[in-house]
Amino acid sequence: MPIVFIPPASRELAGGVQQVEVTGQNVGQVIDALEEKFPGMRSRLCSDEGLRPGISVTVNDQVGVLGLHHPTPADCEIHFLPALGGG
C-alpha cells in the first residue's frame, strides 16, 4: 500500500500521525482514503478543481504532474508539499 507522509500543517487532523498506509491507485483515490481516516483532510489538500493552489504532490520523489490522476504504485511514498515562493 502507498505510504503517505502527512504534511505538518495537517497533522492535527490526523491526531499527530506523521505517516500512514492507505489504498489507492492514483492520488485522488489516496486522498479519498485519507478523508475516510481523517475527516477534513480532503478540504485541506483539494479544491473543487483538484489539488489546492500552492500544494504539490510527489510520488516516489517525482512531482505528480497529473494531479489527482497521477498513479500511485502499491509500494510508493507520497508527500504533499506546500509550494515555496521565491524571487
C-alpha positions in Angstrom: 0.0 0.0 0.0 1.2 3.6 -0.6 2.7 5.3 2.4 1.5 9.0 2.8 3.6 11.4 4.8 1.1 13.8 6.4 2.1 17.5 6.0 3.0 19.1 9.3 0.2 21.7 8.9 -2.4 18.8 8.6 -1.2 16.6 11.4 -3.7 17.9 13.9 -6.4 16.3 11.6 -4.5 13.0 11.8 -4.1 13.0 15.6 -0.4 13.8 15.2 0.3 10.9 12.9 3.2 11.6 10.6 2.7 8.8 8.0 0.0 6.3 7.2 -0.6 3.5 4.7 -3.7 3.8 2.6 -5.1 2.2 -0.6 -5.5 4.0 -3.9 -4.4 3.6 -7.5 -4.0 7.3 -8.0 -3.6 10.5 -5.9 -7.3 11.2 -5.9 -8.1 7.8 -4.5 -5.4 8.2 -1.9 -6.9 11.5 -0.8 -10.3 9.8 -0.6 -8.7 7.1 1.7 -7.1 9.9 3.8 -10.5 11.6 4.1 -12.1 8.3 5.4 -9.4 8.0 8.1 -9.0 11.7 8.9 -12.1 13.8 8.1 -11.3 17.2 6.8 -8.1 16.1 5.0 -9.6 16.4 1.5 -10.6 20.0 2.0 -7.1 20.8 3.3 -5.5 19.3 0.2 -8.1 19.9 -2.6 -10.4 22.5 -4.0 -13.2 21.9 -6.4 -10.8 21.9 -9.3 -8.2 19.5 -7.9 -5.2 20.0 -5.7 -5.3 23.3 -3.9 -3.2 26.1 -5.4 0.1 26.1 -3.6 0.0 22.3 -2.9 2.3 19.9 -4.9 2.4 16.2 -4.6 5.4 13.9 -5.1 5.1 10.2 -5.7 8.5 8.4 -5.2 10.3 11.8 -5.4 8.6 12.6 -8.8 6.4 15.6 -9.0 2.8 14.5 -9.7 2.2 16.4 -12.9 -1.1 14.6 -13.5 -2.5 16.0 -10.2 -5.3 13.8 -8.8 -4.9 11.3 -11.7 -1.2 10.6 -11.0 -0.7 6.9 -10.5 0.3 5.6 -7.0 2.1 2.2 -7.2 1.5 -0.1 -4.3 4.9 0.5 -2.8 5.2 4.2 -3.3 5.8 7.1 -0.9 3.6 10.2 -1.3 4.3 13.7 0.0 2.0 16.7 -0.1 4.2 19.8 -0.1 3.4 23.5 0.1 4.7 25.5 -2.8 7.6 27.7 -2.0 7.8 31.2 -3.3 10.9 32.8 -4.5 12.1 35.8 -6.3 
